[in-house]
Amino acid sequence: MLMLFCFFLTFVYFTQLFLIVVPVEFWCEMPAVEGFTSEELREYMIPSSNLVAYEGHDLPYSRCWIYDVPVKTAMEAKEPDPKWPMKKCQEWHFKTSPFDVPYMSVAAEFGWVCDDAYKVTLAQSIFFSGSILGGLIFGWLGDKYGRIPAVIVSNLLGFIGGLSTIYIHTFWQFCVCRFIVGVSFDSTFVFAYILVLEYVGPGWRTFVAHVSFGLFYTFGAICMPWMAYFIADWRTFALATTVPLLLVLITPLFIPESVRWLIGMKKMRRAIKIISLIEKINRNKIPKEVFEQFQEECEKAIAILAEDEMYTLIDLFRTRRLRRITILLTTVWGIIQMCYDGHIRCLDALGLDVFSTFTIASITEFPAEMLVVSTLDTFGRRWTLFTAVTVSALFSTFAALVPTVGLAFASFAICSRLFINVASNIALQYAAELLPTVVRGEGVAFIHVMGYVTSIFSPYIAFSARITYNMPMIILAISCYFGGTMCLFLPETLMEQLPQSLVDGELFGIDQIFWESPLTRKKPLEPVGHHLHAKRPSRRPDLLRSSMVSGYRGMERRHTRIREKVSEMRIAQQNQ
């Protein structure tokens, strides 16, 4: 199920990169002279790059200036005179090539280069500005009206924005279209992701979430550059990555709404109907007493959730420990998201064509997911996240110390991106496990939105290469060192009862010491206690509590409780 939505995510996220890519070689457009090619005229009319201000490239000629003399005069002189007057380009000749960029992108067509190069960066930032609004809108929509409506509306909005991009004629029209696409970004996938996690048992959540994402997202990201390369027309490419979003209209025919969400919204009849359908398709008869017990536990949970409706995002900042955890999560996620996107924007510094480097960088998604799956439930979230972010910082440091052209820089940059991919996937799950259930939806949405805010700066990090060639890697390294340090001040969630109420959130990890890890720590799965600032003690049915323990042990505990309950019912029936 996630395959389709992982593809949609790559279509929405990465299309803009290949809409605005510009060939490396371009120079001022010159009058046509019979018998001479543009490259030959360039030797007479274009000044050396040493004679003008630094333009952020290693080409021997200027891409932004032309001698302000007649072509005939320049050709009669046989070689240009550095004393000739110069003027800025008004139009450009772009050299498309199968070994570079084989088509005219929207940036090349409208001349967003030289003094207008900031427009490319600004358009990318506007895309992420739309994501901020979209995160708030669809976060509310998904909790209010369900996961399926949020998935459908977000993908349709992405379709509208993407289709409109084809008809733009000005820069601001392009920005408006990309803002609309940005509003849909992330929400095109995230609610499908949440829906799957809400159906899968605790012991398989890490595996299913990361393996499916690693397989399909990686495959979609690898396909994207070659779609652009072989289509070789930016309008057709935009259409090819937009039309598939319409497939979301068939979603209700194949994917049921989240039963957990339906129970939370007190729609028990519809939830039972979906479970019965699953029972029928799987040909696995559910005992009547299990159904009855399930309904009883759900009614208790609904009653508790009804009492918790007073809680809002502001409650995360009312008490000291919850406030600290929320600020740390927001800071760490913001840094990771900024560095993740920053590495994508710095791909052109790897020394290869953008299509090859993007493919190589995208391949790192799969081993990153496999590392998460193989380590997260063994070493825990805290130390694994710290290690991933810090190792990414180390490789960024190494990349900053070598020339940007060569195998060494490319290797260090790709390794740095590999580990920031690992960190991104850990942080996504970590935040959902640390925040209390009563404000988990709003809290995770808020943290995600702050990630969009920091992503606005990632195009400017890539743009800083114009100051000095290694500035982007220096910024990424310093940011990751700081973010890695912040990870160590978060509590561990592996083998822990996940917080349900604000009381649980305030007490969570209060007995953990700084240097301990899951390998050295053995403790009960169900912490108890109260806090002076809490509005009321935590109350949950025991069967539901056990289902919230993270990792394989949580699933084992829940199944043990189910078996105990079933045994108790059978003994009671025999006694009757």
C-alpha positions, 0 to 999 in steps of 0.5 A: 500500500505504501508503494504508491504513496512513497512514489507520490512523495518523491514526485512532490518533493523532488520534481522541482529540483529537475525543473530548475536545474541549469546546464553548467555551461552558458554564456551571454547570447550574441548576434548570429554571425554566418560561418561562426558557432556560438562557442567560436564567438565566445572566444571574442566577445566573452571576457575571462572569468578572472576579469569579473567578480566571482561567479561561483564556477570554475569555467575560464569565461564569464557567464554573466558579462559580455564585452560592450563592443560590436562583434565585427570590432571584436573579431578584427582584433583577433583576441579580446582586449581586457580594457574593453567596456563590459555589460551584463547579459540580458539573454543567455545561450545554454549549452545542453548536453547528454553529459550534463543537462539535456534540456532547457529547464524553467530556470534556463527558459526564463533566465534565472541565472547570474543576478537572478539566480536568487530566484531559484533559491527563493522558489525553493524556500517558498515551496517549504513555506507552503509545507508549513501551512500544509502541515497545520491544515492537514494535521488538523484535517487528518485528526478531525475527518480521518486519514483517508480524506487527508491523503486524498485532499493533499494529493489532489492539491499536489495535482492542482499545483503541479498541473498549473506549473505547466502554464506559468509565464512569470516567476511569481506564477511559478512561486504560487504554483510551487507554494500550492504543491508545497502545501501538499508536501509530506501530507501526500504520504504521512497519513498513509504512513500513520494509517499503516502504523495504526494497523500493524502490531508493536513488534513489527512497526519499526520493520514495516515502517522503515523497510517499506519506506526504504524500498519504495521511496528509494526506488522512486527517488532513483527513478526521478532524475532519469525520468527528467533526463529521458523526457528532456522537457520540463513541462512534459516532466511536470505533467508526468509527475503530476498526473499519477497523483489522480490515482489517489481517488481510488484509495477508498475502494482498497484501503480502509479507514484507521480503526484506531482513529474511528474508535477515538472518534467514537465510531464503533459501528464502523470500526467493527464493520471494518474489522469484520471485513478484514476477518472475512478476507483473512478467513480467520474467525475471531472468537465472540468473547474476544470481540466483546472484550475488545468492545468493552476495552474500547468503550473504556478508552473512549471514555478516557479520551473524552476526558482528555479532550481539554489538552492542546499543544500548549500543555506540552510547555506547561511543565518543566520536563515536558517543555524540555523534551518538546524543545529538544525534539523540535531542535533536533528534528529541525537540524536534521531536516535542514541538513537532510535537505541541505545535502540534496541541494549540494549535489551539484558540488559532487563533481558529476552531472546532477542526474548521476549524483542524485541517483548515487545519493538516493541509493543511500536511502535503502542502507539507511533504512536497513541500519535503522531496522537492525539497530533501533530495537537493540541499541535504542533510540537515544544513542543510535540517533546521537551516533547517526547525527555525529557521524554525519557531522564527521563526514561533513567535516572531512568533506569540508577539508578536501577540494570539491572536485574528486572522489574524496569529496564525493565519498565523504558527502555521500557518507554524510548523507547516508547517516543523516538519512538514518537520523531522519528516520529515527527521529521520525519514530522517536518523536511519536514515541516520546510525546503523550498520546493525548497531544501526540498528533498536534505535537508531532505536527508541530515538530514537523512544521518546525522542520519545514521552517528550517528547510527554508534555509537549506537552499541558502546553505547550498547558495553559500558555496558562492562565498567559499567552496566548502561553506555548505559542508562547514555549516552542515557539520557545525549544525550536526555536532550541535544536534547530536549533542542535543540528542543525549539529553532526550530520554530513551523509549526502547522497552519503556511504557509509552506516555499516554497522559501528561502525567506519564509524559512529565514522569517519562525517563525521570529515573534514567541516568545519562550514560545508561543504554538499553544494553546495560539497563533492565527494568519493568516495562510499566513505570508508575507514579504521579506528578504534582503539576498533573491535572489527574493521575493516568488511567488506562485499561491494562490491555491497552497499556501493554499495547503501547510498549515500544519494540518486540517486548511490547508485542510479547507483553500484549500477547501475554496479557491477551492469552491471560484474559482468554484463559481467565474467560475460559476458566470462568465459563467452565466454572459456570 
